[in-house]
């Protein structure tokens, strides 16, 4: 008799964005004449930079010639891309990395989910709340969650609340945890913390032998000087942190798929008997067994992100999305709503009007304005009463969506 992994049966019936798609689909079927503007899922709308397109076209041509054809590539990633990542994202900020500390992948979502493979099942996990659902759900699948309580929290996961009351800066855990997820600039709230605040987390991790899983997928959107683009800007972070980066939101690779993780060789975890084990080697073993690498054509496209042409085009795209964020923020404030984020990230986090839950606000916007957002409670218990809008739409849709929202009566 084949047995299932019963941890999967603990998960809610539908992933957050699947539930959104289901509700939107039902509304569209009943109202085929309505034009829906989607400001919910954080998918980009602007095309790939020309520099990346040109590089991928050249790579396709290479694949058509026996002399330049490429078969299986290195699971870790091609030298040409890793070298550019180290030079531009790290050395440029005074951070020294070895070549074999960078791992090219098909997405930060994949990496933040798959990283749990190299950690013990008894580890205590902490997440900021609200939280990107993948962090929690993958630990549920791996058996680290315990049971779901009436408060919407898993019994064996520590939730660190981030709300208006604490300015979206989580407090350090009041007990030791083994795995700690941090995402700055944050998805979903769009907020971040200063370098001084981040140093407290690194110090905590060093004192408690905690591994920080640091999601920096939105670092390209940072505008303020005192916000770290990489956790390795903080002294001692290489001893305690894995960093995840992505080309999805800065270069439009959501449908092209390329990202990378940094696993420093100074970072260790431990066996049950207390033996120190280098996580870099474990992740390399996991990837070489379960992953066959990102296609050569895609990695050539990612390499072009770091060309002068690519940098200029990406800056233009980021400015485009952040102008959308300003338009949304200004419109919501005119409506008298409490608005957060939108300064260092393309996400706007708002407090729902009195009398509305996150999901009833979702339904109100869909029905009365034909605008789709993301209910805050889908990101965790502390997201109740909040709502997320993204600035990734095109300009006209963004303007139209704000105009529609202003017409709603609450």
N, C-alpha and C positions, 0 to 999 in steps of 0.2 A: 504493500500500500504506500503510494507516494504521499508524503506529508508536505504541507505548505509552510512557509514562514509565517507563523500566526501573528507576528508583529505587524504585518501589512493589514491584518483585519482590524487592528486598533485604529487605523487612520479614519478620518472623517470620510463620508461617502463621496465627497467631491473636492478636488483641489480648488483653491480659491478662484483661480482664473477660469477653470472649467465651469464653475457655478456661474460666474459672470457671463461667460459665453452662452450658457444655457438660457439664462434670463433674457439676454439680448436677442438670441435666436427666436425665442417665443414671441417677444414684442415685435420683431421684424415680420414674422409670419402673419401676425394679426394686423400689422400696420405697414404693408409693403410700400406705401407712398411716402413714408417718413424717411428723411435723410438723417441718419445717426452719425454723430460726431464722437469719435472714440478718443477719450483722454484718460483711459484706464490703464491697460497694460503698457509697460514701459518699452514699447517697440518704437524704433526710429522710423522716420518717413523720408528723410533726405537721402539721396543716392550716395553710393560709394564715391570717395574722392577720385578724381580723374587719374591721379598718380597711381592709385591702387589698381584701377581698371587697366591702365596701360601695362603695369607690371604683370598682371594676371594674363593679359593677352599675350605678352611676350613668353610667359611661362607655358601657355597652351601651345604656342608654336614650338617651344623646346620639346614638348611631349610628343610632337608629331614627327620628330626626327630621331632616327635610331642612335645618332651620335650624342644627342643631348637628352634623350629620354631618361626619366627617373622612375624606378620601381619603388619598392619599400623604402621609406625614409627612416631616419633614426627616431625611435619612440620619444626621445627627449626633445627633439626638434632640430632643425638645421642650424649649422653654425652661423650662417649669414644673418638669421633673424635674432638669435640669442645675442650675438655680438652687438647688434643695433640696440636691443633692449637694455643691455648693461650700460652701454655708452650714453644713451639718451635719457633713460628713466632713472638711472642710479648714479653713475659717475658724475653726471651733470649736477647732481645734488650732494656730491661728496660721499657717496655710499659705494664701498668696495664690495663687489660680488665676484665669485668664481664662476666660470662658465658652467660647471656642472651643478650649480645651485638653482638654475632656471630650467623650468619644464614647460614646453609649449603644449597647449591642449586645445580642445574644441569648445571651450567655454568656461567662464567662471562658475556658472551654475553647476556644470559637471564636476569641476574641481572641488567646490565647497561641499558637494554631495558625496563625491567619491573619497574624499580625504578621510572619512570616518573608517574606511577599511583598515587603516594602519593603526587604529587605536583600540585599546581593550574595551570589552563590553561592559566592564564595571565602572568605567570612568563617569565622574559627575560632570554634567554639562550645564553651562550657564549661557543664556542668551539675553540680549537687550529686548525689551518688550515695549512697543511693537517690533516685529522681526520679519525678515524675509523668510517665508514659510519653508523653504528648502532646508534651512539649518535645523529646524525642529523635525520636520517630517523624515529626513534621512536618519536622524538619531532614533526616531520611533521605529523605523524599519530595521534598525540595527539592535534594538532591544534595550536602549538606554533610557527609555521614557517613563517607565512605570505605568500608572493608570491615569486616565483623564478624570479630573475632578469637576464638580459642579461650577467652579469658577473659570472653567476653560483652560486650566493649566495642567500639564502632566506632572505627576507627583514626584518624579525623579529628576526633573529639569528645574534649574533655578532661573526664575524670571527677574530681570532687573528693569524696573519700570522707568520709562522715559515719557514724561507728559509735560504739559504746560507748567505744571506746578514746580517741577525741578528743572525747568528750562531745557528739557530733553537731554540732560546730562545724567547718565545713570550713576548710582552710587556703587562704590566697590562692594563686592560680595562680603557678607558678614561671616562667611565661612570659606574654607578651602574648596576650590573646584579644580577639575583636571583639564577640561576643555572649555575655552571661553571664546564665543563668537562676538566680534566687533565689526561694524560696518560704518565707515566714515569716508566721505559724506554718506549719510544714512539713507538707506532704502527701507522703509517708505517715507520717513519724516522729512527728508531733505535737509536735515540739520547736521551739525558736526560739533567737534570739540577742539579746544586749543591744544597746542603742543604740550603745554604744562599739564593739562588734564590727562593727555595720553601718556605722559611720563608716569603718572600715578598707576596706570594699568600695567605698564611694563614692570614697574617696581613690585607691584602686587604679584605678578606672574613669576618673577624671579624668587620672591620670598616663599611662594607656595608650590614651586615646580609645576606651574600651570602652562599649558600651551595656548597661546592666543591664535585664533584663526581669523585673520584680518582681511576683510573684503574691501578692497580699494578700487572697485570697478568704476567709480565716478570721480576719481581724483582729477581728471582733466578739466572738471568744471569748477574747481576751487578758485575763488577770486580773492580771498582774504590771506594776508601774509602769515598770520600766526596759526595756520592750519596745515598739518603735515600732509604731503602728497604720498609719502611712504612711511610706514611705521618704523622703518629702519633709519629714519632721521632721528629717532629717539635713541639715546645711548642705552646699550644693553639689549635692544630689541632682537638682534640676531640670535640671542640665546633662548628666546622664548616665543618667537612668532613665525608663522607661515603667512605669506602675503599672496593674495589673489588679485590678478589684474585682467582686464578684458579689452579687446578692440571693438566690442559691440557698440558701446554708447558714444565713444569718441570718434570712431571711424566708420560706423554704420555696418559693422560685421554681424548684426543679429541674425541675418540669413546666410552669412558666409562662414561663420564659426571659426574664431581663433582667439585664444587667450593664453595666459601663462600663470604659473604659480612659482613662487620663490620659496625654497626650503633650504635655509642655511645649514651648513655642516656643523655649526656650533650648537644647533638645536637638538635636544635629546628628550626621550621619554624613558620609561623604566619597565623592567619585567616585574613579575610578582615577587621575585626574590631580591629586587632592588638593583639589578644590573642595568647600567646605563646603555641605551641603544640610540644610535644616530638615526633620526627620522629621514634624513636625506636618502640614505640607502634603502630604507623601507619603501619610500614613495617611488624611488627608481625601480625597485623590484615589482611593485604593484603596477606601475605604468607599463613596464616592459612585458608584463604578463597579460594584462587586460586591455591594453590600448595599443593601436597600431600607428599612432601618429597622425598629425594634421596633414592634409594633402600638400604636396610641393607647391602647386599653383596658388593655394590660399596663403601659404607662408611667404611667397614672393609678394603677394598683395600686401600682407602685413608689414613686410620689410619697407615697402614704399611709404608707409605711414611716417617713417623717420627721415625721408628725403626733405629737402627744403620746400619742394612743391607740395608734398604731402602735408607737412606741418602747417603751411599757409592755408591749405584747403580745409584741414581739420579745424583750425582756429576759426575760420569763417562759419563752419557748420555749428560749432559749439556756441558761438556768438548768436547765431540764428535761434537756437533752442533757448538760450538764456534770455533773449529778447521776448520770446513767447512766455517765459516764466514771469517776466516783468508785467506783461499784458494781463496774464491770469491773476497775478497777485494784486495788481492795482484794481482790477474789476471786482475781485472778491472783497477787498477792503471797502470799496464803494458801497457794497451790499451790506456792510456792517459786520462782516464775519471776521473771526480771529484766524489769522493766516500765519503759517510758519514755513521755513524752507525757502527754496527758490533763489537763494543767494550763492550757495556753493554746490548746488545740485539742481537738476532739471525736474525736481519733484516739489509740489506744493501740497502741504499738509494743513487741513483746515478743521476747525471745530464745527460740528454740525449745529444747525439752529436749534433752539430750545424745542423740545417735543419730538425730535427726530433721532432715531437710532442710525447707525451707519448704513444698515440695509434699507431702512425706510427712506432715508435720504437718497440712496442709490435709485430706488424705484421712483421717487419723486422726480429726480433729474431725468431719468430715462423717459418717463411718461410725459412730463410737461415741457421738457427742453430737448428731448431726444439726444441727450449728452450722456456718455458713459464715463464713469469714474470708478474708483476702487474703494469699497467699504473698509474703513480702518480696522474693524474688528476681525477682518480676515487675516490680519497680520498679528493677532494676539489679543489677549484680554485688555491690555492698556490702550489698544486701538479703538475700543468702544467709544462711540461719540465723536470719532474723527473720520476724515475722508481724504483720499489722495487723488490729486489730479496730476497729469504729466504734461511737460512742455514739449513733448516729442512730436506733436502734430504739425501739420503745415500751417503757415501763417494765417491764411484766410480762414481755415477751420478753427484756429485758435480764437481769432477775432469774433467769428460767428458764434462760437460756443459761449464766450463771455457775454456777448449780447443776449443770447438766449437765457443764460442764467440770471441776468439782471431783470428779466421780464417775469420771473417766477415769483409768485406770492407765497410767503411762508406764514 
